[in-house]
């Protein structure tokens, strides 16, 4: 049984772009695994993402710097204990966004202090507007432009991310259905709304 999103609204061009993005992501992941092998580290999702986020910071200026503190992150520091952590720029609890586009690296103590706040909330509440202005200029130097724009947002917006995720889900659901019909004799497809209605009726 496959629960389907209600409709599919992706053009052929967008599906090609998605395929290309997946191929690029696969290439990057393989490069990360090779680097992890050099350090004798497991290919865990956390380790792969940590390396890719470090590489992303390094690509901007040639040196990986923490977007929050400006502290240089060496490859040794990256995997030495828990000194630097993967951090959701907009807290997951507020955005529901666990994508790579919403992640960066952060010094562990700063990550703990920030908690479930946006960067703007954290810096303004704990350090004041002047510090926020300083940091908001730094991030455009150390982060890719789209991530820097996300970092400096003063308000958390859920709708754009949720809409994008629903479109991805619709496409994946359709592919899953077509694939399963090649290998299974009985594939039943239900709209996601049916499940939602049953949950509501059953409490």
JOBEL-V876153 format. One record per residue. RES is the residue in one small letter. OMEGA is omega as a letter, one per 40 degrees, with the letter a starting at -180 (NA if undefined). Layout:
# JOBEL-V876153
res omega
RES OMEGA
RES OMEGA
This chain:
# JOBEL-V876153
res omega
x i
x i
x a
x i
x a
x a
x a
x a
x i
x i
x i
x i
x a
x i
x i
x i
x i
x i
x a
x i
x i
x i
x i
x i
x i
x i
x i
x i
x i
x i
x i
x a
x i
x i
x i
x i
x i
x a
x i
x a
x a
x i
x a
x i
x a
x a
x i
x a
x i
x a
x a
x i
x i
x i
x i
x i
x a
x a
x a
x a
x a
x i
x i
x i
x i
x a
x a
x a
x a
x a
x i
x i
x i
x i
x i
x i
x a
x a
x a
x a
x a
x a
x i
x a
x i
x a
x i
x a
x i
x a
x a
x a
x a
x a
x a
x a
x i
x a
x i
x a
x a
x a
x i
x i
x a
x i
x a
x a
x i
x i
x i
x a
x a
x i
x a
x i
x i
x i
x a
x i
x a
x a
x a
x a
x a
x a
x i
x a
x a
x i
x i
x i
x i
x a
x a
x i
x i
x a
x i
x i
x a
x a
x i
x a
x a
x i
x i
x i
x i
x a
x a
x i
x a
x i
x a
x a
x a
x a
x a
x a
x a
x i
x a
x i
x i
x i
x i
x a
x i
x a
x a
x i
x a
x i
x i
x i
x a
x a
x a
x i
x i
x a
x a
x a
x a
x i
x i
x a
x a
x i
x i
x a
x i
x i
x i
x i
x i
x i
x a
x a
x a
x a
x NA
